[in-house]
Amino acid sequence: MLLVVLAACSGARKPAAAPATTAPVDNQTAAAIADVNQVLAGLDGVMGDLQRILVRERKITTDVTDRLRAIYTGPELLNQIDAFRADVDSGLVGYKANPGNRVTTVSRLITASPICMFAEVKRDYSPVAVGLSSKPSTLYVVLVNKTDADDPKHLNPTPWTMIYDGVQDDGTQPDDICR
């Protein structure tokens, strides 16, 4: 399925048109978005596994960090480890007793190439959290090719890893590092 993204986007590094309710999305863009959504579902599955381990163990274990390393790379890996440490330190307030998988879907594919994808996404945390922390949010993700060193235990079912997952401090879109 990722081959569709790669074939559709090879050589093209221009931002893809955002899906809109009033204008049709071309077939290439629709296929690319569907494939990126499938990648995000795979990454969300690994995240769900690590959150279930975190809630069960009530601490960051090797199983948690192995899964974080499988889906995040670079500075984003350190950001995620820090965020989960803060969650544990706060007593995992807001987590469901048996969390499901968050659901991340592409709302706009900004850049897609065989080595880097940048997308605006909506993320639904309601399967994982309760209260205000469960409200869907708009974020940006940058996916890059995963290396063997990123996921030596093969926990990530996709060939991609996230190098960015969030928004700027002021809530705006980050720079497009895929260009």
KAKA-V599060 format. One record per residue. N is the residue number from 1. RES is the residue in one small letter. PHI is phi in degrees with one decimal (* if undefined). OMEGA is omega in whole degrees, -180 to 180 (* if undefined). NEAR is the number of other C-alpha atoms within 8 Angstrom. Layout:
((N/RES/PHI/OMEGA/NEAR) (N/RES/PHI/OMEGA/NEAR))
This chain:
((1/m/*/178/5) (2/l/-64.8/178/7) (3/l/-59.3/177/6) (4/v/-62.7/178/10) (5/v/-61.3/-177/15) (6/l/-66.2/179/10) (7/a/-68.3/-178/7) (8/a/-69.5/-173/9) (9/c/-110.6/-177/12) (10/s/-62.3/180/9) (11/g/82.9/-179/5) (12/a/-106.2/179/7) (13/r/-115.8/178/10) (14/k/-77.3/176/7) (15/p/-60.5/177/8) (16/a/-80.5/179/10) (17/a/-65.8/178/9) (18/a/-75.9/176/9) (19/p/-63.2/179/9) (20/a/-133.7/-179/7) (21/t/-73.6/-177/5) (22/t/-96.7/-179/4) (23/a/-121.8/-180/6) (24/p/-70.2/176/7) (25/v/-94.5/179/10) (26/d/-65.8/-175/6) (27/n/-60.7/179/6) (28/q/-62.9/-180/7) (29/t/-66.0/179/11) (30/a/-60.8/179/9) (31/a/-65.3/179/10) (32/a/-63.5/179/12) (33/i/-62.4/179/10) (34/a/-61.0/180/8) (35/d/-68.6/177/12) (36/v/-65.8/176/11) (37/n/-60.6/178/11) (38/q/-66.5/176/8) (39/v/-61.1/-179/10) (40/l/-61.7/177/10) (41/a/-63.2/177/10) (42/g/-63.8/178/11) (43/l/-66.5/177/12) (44/d/-64.2/177/12) (45/g/-65.1/177/10) (46/v/-64.5/178/12) (47/m/-61.2/178/13) (48/g/-61.3/177/13) (49/d/-59.5/-178/9) (50/l/-69.1/178/12) (51/q/-69.6/176/10) (52/r/-65.9/177/11) (53/i/-63.9/-180/11) (54/l/-59.1/-179/12) (55/v/-67.0/-180/12) (56/r/-67.3/-175/6) (57/e/-87.0/180/8) (58/r/61.7/176/10) (59/k/-160.1/178/7) (60/i/-83.2/-179/12) (61/t/-106.5/175/8) (62/t/-60.0/178/6) (63/d/-62.0/178/9) (64/v/-69.6/-177/12) (65/t/-67.3/176/10) (66/d/-60.6/-180/11) (67/r/-71.6/175/13) (68/l/-61.5/179/13) (69/r/-64.9/-179/11) (70/a/-72.7/-176/14) (71/i/-116.2/178/15) (72/y/-127.1/178/14) (73/t/-140.5/176/12) (74/g/63.2/-178/7) (75/p/-58.9/-180/7) (76/e/-64.5/176/12) (77/l/-60.2/179/12) (78/l/-65.1/176/8) (79/n/-59.7/-178/8) (80/q/-67.5/178/10) (81/i/-60.7/178/10) (82/d/-61.0/-180/8) (83/a/-64.2/179/8) (84/f/-71.3/174/9) (85/r/-61.9/178/9) (86/a/-63.6/178/8) (87/d/-61.1/179/10) (88/v/-63.9/-180/11) (89/d/-60.5/179/7) (90/s/-88.9/177/7) (91/g/81.7/180/7) (92/l/57.7/178/10) (93/v/-59.6/178/6) (94/g/95.6/178/8) (95/y/-77.4/172/10) (96/k/-71.1/180/9) (97/a/-62.4/177/5) (98/n/-132.1/-174/7) (99/p/-65.6/172/12) (100/g/-91.1/178/8) (101/n/-96.8/171/12) (102/r/-59.9/-179/14) (103/v/-124.7/-179/10) (104/t/-112.9/179/12) (105/t/-131.6/-180/9) (106/v/-72.0/171/12) (107/s/-103.0/177/10) (108/r/-156.2/175/11) (109/l/-89.6/-173/15) (110/i/-88.0/179/13) (111/t/-141.2/177/15) (112/a/-140.7/176/16) (113/s/-143.7/179/14) (114/p/-64.2/-177/9) (115/i/-117.7/-175/6) (116/c/-156.4/176/12) (117/m/-131.1/-179/15) (118/f/-126.3/-176/15) (119/a/-142.2/167/13) (120/e/-86.5/-176/13) (121/v/-131.2/168/13) (122/k/-106.7/179/12) (123/r/-124.8/179/12) (124/d/-102.1/-180/12) (125/y/-95.2/-175/13) (126/s/-59.4/175/10) (127/p/-69.3/-174/12) (128/v/-105.3/-168/14) (129/a/-128.1/176/12) (130/v/-121.2/177/10) (131/g/76.7/-177/7) (132/l/-59.8/-177/5) (133/s/-70.8/-179/8) (134/s/-92.1/-177/12) (135/k/-67.3/178/9) (136/p/-61.6/179/9) (137/s/-137.7/176/7) (138/t/-95.6/-179/8) (139/l/-135.4/175/11) (140/y/-126.1/176/14) (141/v/-125.8/172/14) (142/v/-122.2/179/14) (143/l/-105.2/175/12) (144/v/-129.0/180/11) (145/n/-60.3/178/9) (146/k/-80.5/174/9) (147/t/-104.8/177/6) (148/d/-59.8/180/6) (149/a/-67.1/179/5) (150/d/-67.6/-171/12) (151/d/-140.7/-176/14) (152/p/-64.1/180/7) (153/k/-93.5/178/5) (154/h/55.8/179/7) (155/l/-87.7/-179/9) (156/n/-93.5/-177/12) (157/p/-77.2/-177/7) (158/t/-111.1/175/8) (159/p/-88.2/-175/7) (160/w/-120.9/173/10) (161/t/-137.5/-179/14) (162/m/-95.8/175/13) (163/i/-102.6/176/14) (164/y/-150.0/180/10) (165/d/-154.5/180/10) (166/g/157.4/176/7) (167/v/-139.0/174/11) (168/q/-64.9/179/8) (169/d/-54.2/-180/5) (170/d/-90.1/177/5) (171/g/84.9/-177/6) (172/t/-94.2/178/7) (173/q/-68.1/175/7) (174/p/-74.0/174/7) (175/d/-62.9/180/4) (176/d/-84.3/-180/7) (177/i/-79.8/178/6) (178/c/-81.7/-176/10) (179/r/-88.9/*/5))
